[in-house]
Amino acid sequence: MSDEIPVGSPPAPPGRHAAPGGWYPDPARDGQERYWDGWQWTRNTRPMEQSAPAAQPGAYGQQPGYGQQGYGQQGYGQQGYGQQGYGQQPGGYGQAPYGQPGQGMQPAYGRPGPMATTADGVPLASWGWRLLAFVIDWMLLSLVTNGIAQVTGLNAAISRSMSAYEAYLTEVMTTGTQLDLGQVVQLIVTPQMVAVQALTLVAFIVYQALMLRSRGATLGKLATGLRVVPLGQGRSPRGLRWGTAVIRPLVTQLMGLVPLLGLLDYLFPLWDRNRQALHDKPARTQVVRER
């Protein structure tokens, strides 16, 4: 596998603005193919001999003619006129060039169209699957933190503060007295309320860090077939490094403290090229779907 990523792109088929994702002859080295993810060349390469059948007599070095396969399909050992290609139906005029499937044909390489993948070709998780995994994790953590708050008496103290706050608002409305913002803050922002928020924040970070370090996924992601991987390394072993496993949930919680920034964080994969949330950026991670 070469570390050099070529510039440029494969020729785009007629009627398309870019070549679809798949395997194409490597512009940086003869005799091998390189994976094009629909946006850029990746570091994933393979010998050309693995994807082309043995040469037929008299067909070695044959150039594609009118209606034959073009760039991104069979090169060495291309079938002669009237012969059937590997994994394809016999075709003539109107056959699709540039590795695209034509009518009645199966594609020789790659996928039938562009698909968001990691640099090594693993499909990225959609926003919907990530949202479902988040909801599962949120419900599990809420059960745990609420149980702790209930046992320690924090919930009871918060309930008394809310009752006092409601009574104060009722008094202001019935007597017509001026609202004292200082008293409102004192009734709402109690030590017990701060303790519950701190408990939730710490529980989220610890839970996420331990699961990402050991499994590369939280329980919600495991249930939905998702996994967090280093940027561009979808085939990496399970489990992230400790630094990455801690930075990712820590940044998530810090952004959640800023109004609207937390919402933007979770919506960001909808338009991001690598389908990364904002908290994926400093951690240099992506989320893939394995099933």
C-alpha positions in Angstrom: 0.0 0.0 0.0 1.5 3.3 -1.1 1.6 6.4 1.1 1.5 8.7 -1.9 -2.0 9.9 -2.8 -2.2 11.0 -6.5 -3.9 14.2 -7.5 -6.6 14.4 -10.2 -9.4 11.9 -10.7 -10.5 9.2 -13.1 -12.3 10.3 -16.2 -16.0 11.0 -15.5 -18.5 8.9 -17.5 -20.8 10.7 -20.0 -23.6 12.5 -18.2 -21.8 12.5 -14.8 -19.8 15.2 -13.2 -17.4 12.7 -11.5 -16.3 9.1 -11.7 -18.2 6.7 -9.3 -16.4 5.1 -6.4 -14.5 1.9 -7.3 -11.2 0.5 -8.4 -9.3 2.2 -11.2 -5.7 1.9 -12.7 -3.4 3.7 -10.3 -2.1 6.9 -11.9 0.9 6.9 -9.5 2.2 3.4 -10.3 1.8 1.0 -13.2 0.5 -2.6 -12.7 -1.8 -1.9 -9.7 -5.2 -0.4 -9.0 -6.2 2.3 -6.5 -9.5 2.8 -4.8 -11.4 6.1 -5.7 -14.0 6.9 -3.1 -16.1 9.2 -5.3 -14.3 12.3 -4.0 -10.6 11.5 -3.9 -8.0 8.8 -4.3 -7.4 6.7 -1.2 -4.3 4.8 0.0 -6.0 1.5 -0.6 -4.3 -0.3 -3.6 -4.1 -3.8 -5.0 -2.2 -5.6 -7.8 -4.0 -5.3 -11.1 -3.7 -9.1 -11.6 -6.2 -9.7 -8.8 -9.1 -8.1 -10.7 -8.5 -9.2 -14.3 -8.8 -12.8 -15.7 -6.0 -14.5 -17.5 -5.3 -13.3 -21.1 -7.1 -15.0 -23.9 -5.0 -16.1 -26.9 -4.5 -13.2 -29.3 -6.2 -10.6 -27.0 -3.1 -9.5 -24.9 -2.8 -5.8 -25.0 -6.0 -5.3 -27.0 -7.3 -1.7 -26.8 -11.0 -1.1 -26.1 -12.9 -0.5 -29.3 -16.2 1.1 -29.9 -18.8 -0.2 -27.5 -16.2 -2.0 -25.4 -15.1 -1.5 -21.9 -13.2 1.7 -21.0 -11.2 3.2 -18.2 -11.6 1.5 -14.9 -12.5 -2.0 -16.4 -10.5 -4.9 -17.7 -7.1 -4.1 -19.1 -4.7 -7.1 -19.6 -6.5 -10.1 -20.9 -9.4 -8.2 -22.3 -11.8 -10.4 -24.2 -11.9 -10.3 -28.0 -14.8 -9.4 -30.2 -17.8 -11.6 -29.4 -16.3 -13.1 -26.3 -17.9 -12.9 -22.9 -16.0 -10.8 -20.3 -15.5 -11.8 -16.7 -18.7 -11.4 -14.8 -20.4 -9.6 -17.7 -22.9 -10.4 -20.5 -21.8 -10.2 -24.1 -22.2 -6.7 -25.3 -21.6 -4.5 -28.3 -22.8 -1.0 -29.1 -24.1 1.0 -26.2 -22.0 -0.8 -23.6 -21.2 1.5 -20.6 -17.7 2.9 -20.4 -15.5 3.9 -17.4 -16.5 0.8 -15.3 -20.2 1.6 -15.1 -22.7 -1.2 -15.6 -24.6 -1.1 -18.8 -28.0 -2.7 -19.5 -27.9 -6.4 -18.7 -24.4 -6.1 -17.2 -22.9 -6.4 -13.7 -20.2 -3.9 -12.7 -16.7 -5.3 -12.9 -15.3 -3.3 -10.0 -16.4 -1.2 -7.1 -20.0 -0.2 -6.3 -22.8 0.8 -8.6 -22.6 4.4 -7.6 -20.9 6.9 -5.2 -21.1 5.9 -1.6 -19.7 7.7 1.4 -16.8 5.6 2.7 -13.6 5.9 4.8 -10.4 6.2 2.9 -10.0 2.4 2.9 -13.5 1.8 1.6 -15.6 1.1 4.6 -19.2 2.6 4.4 -19.9 5.5 6.8 -22.9 5.5 9.1 -25.8 7.6 8.1 -27.1 10.4 10.3 -30.3 8.4 11.1 -28.4 5.5 12.5 -26.1 7.8 14.5 -29.2 9.5 16.0 -30.8 6.2 16.9 -27.6 5.1 18.7 -27.5 8.4 20.6 -31.1 8.0 21.7 -30.3 4.5 23.1 -27.3 5.8 25.0 -29.2 8.8 26.3 -31.9 6.6 27.7 -29.5 4.2 29.3 -27.5 7.0 30.9 -30.7 8.8 32.1 -31.8 5.7 33.9 -28.4 5.4 35.7 -28.0 9.1 36.7 -31.7 9.4 37.7 -31.3 6.3 39.9 -28.3 7.8 41.6 -30.0 11.1 42.1 -33.0 9.4 43.6 -31.0 7.3 46.0 -28.9 10.2 47.2 -31.9 12.5 47.8 -30.8 15.0 45.1 -34.1 14.6 43.2 -36.1 15.3 46.4 -34.1 18.5 47.0 -34.6 19.7 43.4 -38.3 19.0 43.7 -38.6 21.2 46.8 -36.7 24.0 45.0 -39.0 23.8 42.0 -42.1 24.0 44.3 -40.6 27.1 46.0 -40.0 28.7 42.6 -43.6 28.1 41.5 -44.9 29.5 44.8 -42.8 32.6 44.3 -44.1 33.2 40.7 -47.6 32.7 41.9 -47.1 35.4 44.6 -45.6 37.8 42.1 -48.6 37.4 39.8 -51.2 37.7 42.5 -49.7 40.6 44.4 -48.3 42.5 41.4 -44.9 42.9 43.1 -41.7 43.3 41.0 -40.0 40.1 40.0 -36.6 39.6 41.8 -34.3 37.9 39.3 -31.7 37.3 42.0 -34.2 35.3 44.0 -35.3 33.4 40.8 -31.7 32.3 40.1 -31.3 31.3 43.8 -34.4 29.1 43.7 -33.4 27.4 40.4 -29.6 27.1 40.5 -29.3 25.2 43.7 -26.3 23.1 44.8 -28.4 20.0 44.2 -29.2 21.0 40.6 -25.5 21.7 40.0 -24.6 18.3 41.5 -27.0 16.5 39.1 -25.6 18.3 36.1 -22.1 17.5 37.1 -23.1 13.8 37.7 -24.6 13.6 34.2 -21.5 15.2 32.6 -19.0 12.9 34.4 -21.1 9.8 33.8 -21.3 10.5 30.0 -17.6 11.1 29.7 -16.6 8.0 31.7 -19.1 5.8 30.0 -18.1 6.9 26.5 -14.4 6.8 27.2 -14.5 3.2 28.6 -16.6 1.8 25.8 -14.7 3.6 23.0 -11.4 2.4 24.5 -12.5 -1.2 24.9 -15.0 -1.8 22.0 -14.8 1.2 19.8 -18.5 1.7 20.3 -21.0 2.5 23.0 -23.9 0.2 23.8 -26.2 2.2 21.5 -23.7 1.9 18.6 -23.2 -1.8 19.2 -27.0 -2.3 19.1 -27.2 -0.4 15.7 -24.0 -2.0 14.2 -21.9 1.2 14.3 -18.3 1.7 15.3 -16.0 4.7 15.9 -12.8 4.5 14.0 -9.7 6.7 13.4 -10.2 9.1 10.5 -9.8 7.2 7.2 -9.1 3.8 9.0 -12.4 1.9 8.8 -10.6 -1.5 8.9 -8.7 -0.7 12.1 -9.0 -3.0 15.1 -11.7 -2.4 17.7 -10.9 0.1 20.4 -9.5 3.6 20.2 -6.5 5.0 22.0 -7.1 6.5 25.4 -6.5 10.1 24.2 -9.0 9.8 21.4 -11.5 7.9 23.6 -11.5 10.8 26.2 -11.3 13.8 23.8 -14.3 12.8 21.8 -16.9 12.7 24.7 -15.2 15.6 26.5 -15.6 17.9 23.5 -19.2 16.7 23.1 -20.1 17.8 26.6 -18.2 21.1 26.4 -20.1 22.1 23.2 -23.3 21.1 24.8 -22.8 23.9 27.4 -22.9 26.5 24.7 -26.5 27.4 23.5 -27.2 26.0 20.0 -23.6 24.7 19.6 -24.6 21.3 20.9 -27.4 21.1 18.3 -25.1 22.1 15.5 -22.6 19.4 16.6 -25.2 16.7 16.2 -26.5 18.0 12.9 -23.1 18.5 11.3 -22.8 15.0 9.7 -25.8 15.9 7.5 -23.6 18.1 5.3 -20.0 17.2 6.2 -18.1 15.4 3.5 -16.7 12.8 5.9 -20.0 12.6 7.8 -18.2 13.9 10.9 -19.9 15.6 13.8 -18.0 18.6 15.3 -16.8 16.5 18.2 -15.3 14.1 15.6 -13.0 16.8 14.2 -10.6 17.3 17.2 -10.7 13.5 17.9 -10.1 12.7 14.2 -12.7 10.0 14.2 -15.4 8.7 11.9 -18.4 6.4 12.5 -18.8 3.4 10.2 -21.6 0.9 9.9 -20.5 -2.7 10.0 -23.9 -4.4 9.2 
